Amino acid sequence: MRQSVIAMSIVATTALLTSQAHAANTAFENFTPLIGNVAAGSLPETAPFQLSSPNFSQTALANRKNQNALVPGSNSGSWDMISANETGPNAGRYLFMPFESSTGGVQRVDLRDQDYNTRTVTIVAPGTQGFVSGDASRWTPWGTYLTAEESWGTGSNKGRLFEVTNPTTATVNGGDFVQRSVIPRVSHEGLTFDRNNTLYFIDELNGGSVYKYVSAKPNANNGNDLFAAGQTFVLKVGNGGQNEGNNGPAITGNSTWVAITDAQGRALPGISTVLADGTIDGRATADHVSINGTGFNRPEDLEIKTLASGQQVIYFTTTDSDDNGNSADGRGRVYVLNLATGAVQLAADNTTGDMATKLAVGASWSNPDNLAIDAKGNIYVIEDQDGGKADIWFIRDINDDGIADEVGKWASLSTTGAEPTGLYFDPFDPNVAYVNVQHPRSGDDMLIRISAVPEPGSIALLLGGIGVLGGTMRRRKAN
């Protein structure tokens, strides 16, 4: 019996130490930054990344052609952003991602299924409810899955946010796909929640804005209640009304949030642009003269982080922003918004130092699109370009103030015609990440797992903790 107690205690301590290590350490930050780009088409599509450490490895977990061979027409491709079931039963077992195609859908990957042919299933059939350009991907605080359409413009009936309310239990094409109409229509990509369950989103446009939705029931335990009523705001930096464009300075300074709906999510008379179905055009409303939302150049993704100070900040990318009209010397920015102070700062751009050369990163930095955060809180920036150019960058923030001290090229994609997208670090294993290879020339989208070997010191710490526990238990037994 005592041996069983000791064994169970060791298991519990192992889990605890592992959990603590996961919260603070990751081998992914130990790499030698790359210089230049891997040659397009030089690596196999099943292992398409040039990685920055010999300790990193990559494995293909799923591919589109295989899915369509098994179930014809089930997979429309252009796999985009990735999220896991971060809470609830079997947390971390599944990955979810939408199809950014003209017939959008959602697929689920079972990471515990060792059979390549059965681990991936489509849970929202392509074209369900006219869904197009599925891009956003975020697990909710109450345990469901959100995605949305990166498609909006005058006369459009898209720009919608959807919730899959049964993501882990849905059978093939059995996802309960619910439109959340309280969210104004924009061209969606990034979604993130803060610690108060406020939802932040963007409008991916040259002149697009940053928004937040504050639910009337922020502690709701289901989407029906959280999205039943709430107020949407747009970010306004300074006096507002700016537009970065393709040749404008970074937009920084103090910011405020300006309401574009009332507290229930209904139109503000004379201000909100109401569509035929009663939903609100978030883009047109943000541009109203009384609102003057700030316009960034193709804001795309959002990622939230808690700084050492305890303050939460949101990073967001602006893919096409530039300050001299010459994209050949690099373009695109990463901003950081402090949710406590309202300050908007430039976190990184083509003038940020390169870890490899100690010079401005310059032309190597181009079209930052997606963002990701690892177990230690490091931010990664993923480029939106054709293969042979598209890279993943690591932001080195020494003093944890939210601003990059340097950036380093962490991986480079070789697949012709493709871009890496949806980089997602496993919340239950600090040395595992996932990334999609989207719209390759071959048409065969890939889901790639990247793994890192933990540093010997981390293993020694874990074993040392177990040894201490074992010694303690032996002393107790002797007494």
Secondary structure as the mmCIF struct_conf table of DSSP 4:
data_model
#
loop_
_struct_conf.conf_type_id
_struct_conf.id
_struct_conf.beg_label_comp_id
_struct_conf.beg_label_asym_id
_struct_conf.beg_label_seq_id
_struct_conf.end_label_comp_id
_struct_conf.end_label_asym_id
_struct_conf.end_label_seq_id
HELX_RH_AL_P HELX_RH_AL_P1 ARG A 2 ALA A 24
HELX_RH_3T_P HELX_RH_3T_P1 ALA A 27 GLU A 29
STRN STRN1 LEU A 34 LEU A 34
BEND BEND1 GLY A 36 GLY A 36
HELX_LH_PP_P HELX_LH_PP_P1 VAL A 38 ALA A 39
TURN_TY1_P TURN_TY1_P1 ALA A 40 GLY A 41
BEND BEND2 LEU A 43 LEU A 43
TURN_TY1_P TURN_TY1_P2 GLU A 45 THR A 46
BEND BEND3 ALA A 47 ALA A 47
STRN STRN2 PHE A 49 LEU A 51
BEND BEND4 SER A 52 SER A 52
TURN_TY1_P TURN_TY1_P3 PRO A 54 ASN A 55
STRN STRN3 PHE A 56 ASN A 63
HELX_RH_AL_P HELX_RH_AL_P2 ARG A 64 LEU A 70
BEND BEND5 VAL A 71 VAL A 71
TURN_TY1_P TURN_TY1_P4 PRO A 72 GLY A 73
STRN STRN4 TRP A 79 TRP A 79
STRN STRN5 SER A 83 ALA A 84
BEND BEND6 THR A 87 GLY A 88
TURN_TY1_P TURN_TY1_P5 PRO A 89 GLY A 92
BEND BEND7 ARG A 93 ARG A 93
STRN STRN6 TYR A 94 PRO A 98
STRN STRN7 PHE A 99 PHE A 99
BEND BEND8 SER A 101 THR A 103
STRN STRN8 VAL A 106 ASP A 110
TURN_TY1_P TURN_TY1_P6 LEU A 111 ARG A 112
TURN_TY1_P TURN_TY1_P7 TYR A 116 THR A 118
BEND BEND9 ARG A 119 ARG A 119
STRN STRN9 THR A 120 VAL A 124
TURN_TY1_P TURN_TY1_P8 PRO A 126 GLY A 127
HELX_RH_3T_P HELX_RH_3T_P2 THR A 128 GLY A 130
BEND BEND10 SER A 133 SER A 133
STRN STRN10 GLY A 134 GLY A 134
STRN STRN11 ARG A 138 TRP A 139
TURN_TY1_P TURN_TY1_P9 PRO A 141 TRP A 142
BEND BEND11 GLY A 143 GLY A 143
STRN STRN12 TYR A 145 ALA A 148
STRN STRN13 GLU A 149 GLU A 149
BEND BEND12 GLU A 150 GLU A 150
TURN_TY1_P TURN_TY1_P10 THR A 154 GLY A 155
BEND BEND13 ASN A 157 ASN A 157
STRN STRN14 LEU A 161 VAL A 164
BEND BEND14 THR A 165 ASN A 166
TURN_TY1_P TURN_TY1_P11 PRO A 167 THR A 169
TURN_TY1_P TURN_TY1_P12 VAL A 172 ASN A 173
STRN STRN15 PHE A 177 GLN A 179
TURN_TY1_P TURN_TY1_P13 SER A 181 VAL A 182
BEND BEND15 ILE A 183 ILE A 183
HELX_LH_PP_P HELX_LH_PP_P2 PRO A 184 PRO A 184
STRN STRN16 ARG A 185 ARG A 185
STRN STRN17 LEU A 191 PHE A 193
TURN_TY1_P TURN_TY1_P14 ARG A 195 ASN A 196
STRN STRN18 LEU A 199 ILE A 202
BEND BEND16 LEU A 205 LEU A 205
STRN STRN19 ASN A 206 GLY A 208
STRN STRN20 VAL A 210 SER A 215
BEND BEND17 ALA A 216 LYS A 217
TURN_TY1_P TURN_TY1_P15 PRO A 218 ASN A 219
BEND BEND18 ASN A 221 ASN A 222
HELX_RH_AL_P HELX_RH_AL_P3 GLY A 223 LEU A 226
TURN_TY1_P TURN_TY1_P16 PHE A 227 ALA A 228
BEND BEND19 ALA A 229 ALA A 229
STRN STRN21 GLY A 230 VAL A 237
TURN_TY1_P TURN_TY1_P17 GLY A 238 ASN A 239
STRN STRN22 ASN A 243 ASN A 243
TURN_TY1_P TURN_TY1_P18 GLY A 245 ASN A 246
BEND BEND20 ASN A 247 ASN A 247
STRN STRN23 GLY A 253 ALA A 259
BEND BEND21 ILE A 260 ILE A 260
STRN STRN24 THR A 261 THR A 261
TURN_TY1_P TURN_TY1_P19 ALA A 263 GLN A 264
BEND BEND22 GLY A 265 GLY A 265
HELX_LH_PP_P HELX_LH_PP_P3 ARG A 266 ARG A 266
STRN STRN25 ALA A 267 ALA A 267
HELX_LH_PP_P HELX_LH_PP_P4 LEU A 268 LEU A 268
TURN_TY1_P TURN_TY1_P20 PRO A 269 ILE A 271
BEND BEND23 SER A 272 SER A 272
STRN STRN26 VAL A 274 VAL A 274
TURN_TY1_P TURN_TY1_P21 ALA A 276 ASP A 277
BEND BEND24 GLY A 278 GLY A 278
STRN STRN27 ILE A 280 ASP A 281
HELX_RH_AL_P HELX_RH_AL_P4 GLY A 282 ALA A 286
TURN_TY1_P TURN_TY1_P22 ASP A 287 ASP A 287
BEND BEND25 HIS A 288 HIS A 288
TURN_TY1_P TURN_TY1_P23 VAL A 289 ILE A 291
HELX_LH_PP_P HELX_LH_PP_P5 GLY A 293 THR A 294
STRN STRN28 GLY A 295 GLY A 295
STRN STRN29 PHE A 296 ASN A 297
BEND BEND26 ARG A 298 ARG A 298
STRN STRN30 PRO A 299 THR A 306
TURN_TY1_P TURN_TY1_P24 ALA A 308 SER A 309
BEND BEND27 GLY A 310 GLY A 310
STRN STRN31 GLN A 312 THR A 318
TURN_TY1_P TURN_TY1_P25 THR A 319 ASP A 320
BEND BEND28 ASP A 323 GLY A 325
HELX_RH_3T_P HELX_RH_3T_P3 SER A 327 ASP A 329
STRN STRN32 ARG A 331 ARG A 331
STRN STRN33 ARG A 333 ASN A 338
TURN_TY1_P TURN_TY1_P26 LEU A 339 THR A 341
STRN STRN34 ALA A 343 ALA A 348
TURN_TY1_P TURN_TY1_P27 ASN A 350 THR A 351
BEND BEND29 THR A 352 THR A 352
STRN STRN35 GLY A 353 ASP A 354
TURN_TY1_P TURN_TY1_P28 MET A 355 THR A 357
BEND BEND30 LYS A 358 LEU A 359
STRN STRN36 ALA A 360 ALA A 360
HELX_RH_3T_P HELX_RH_3T_P4 GLY A 362 SER A 364
STRN STRN37 SER A 366 SER A 366
STRN STRN38 PRO A 368 ILE A 373
TURN_TY1_P TURN_TY1_P29 ALA A 375 LYS A 376
STRN STRN39 ILE A 379 GLU A 383
BEND BEND31 GLN A 385 GLN A 385
TURN_TY1_P TURN_TY1_P30 GLY A 387 LYS A 389
STRN STRN40 ASP A 391 ARG A 396
TURN_TY1_P TURN_TY1_P31 ILE A 398 ASN A 399
BEND BEND32 ASP A 401 ILE A 403
BEND BEND33 ASP A 405 ASP A 405
STRN STRN41 GLU A 406 LEU A 413
TURN_TY1_P TURN_TY1_P32 THR A 416 GLY A 417
STRN STRN42 GLU A 419 PHE A 425
TURN_TY1_P TURN_TY1_P33 PRO A 427 PHE A 428
TURN_TY1_P TURN_TY1_P34 PRO A 430 ASN A 431
STRN STRN43 VAL A 432 GLN A 438
BEND BEND34 HIS A 439 HIS A 439
TURN_TY1_P TURN_TY1_P35 ARG A 441 SER A 442
BEND BEND35 GLY A 443 GLY A 443
STRN STRN44 MET A 446 ALA A 452
HELX_LH_PP_P HELX_LH_PP_P6 VAL A 453 GLU A 455
HELX_RH_AL_P HELX_RH_AL_P5 PRO A 456 ALA A 478
#
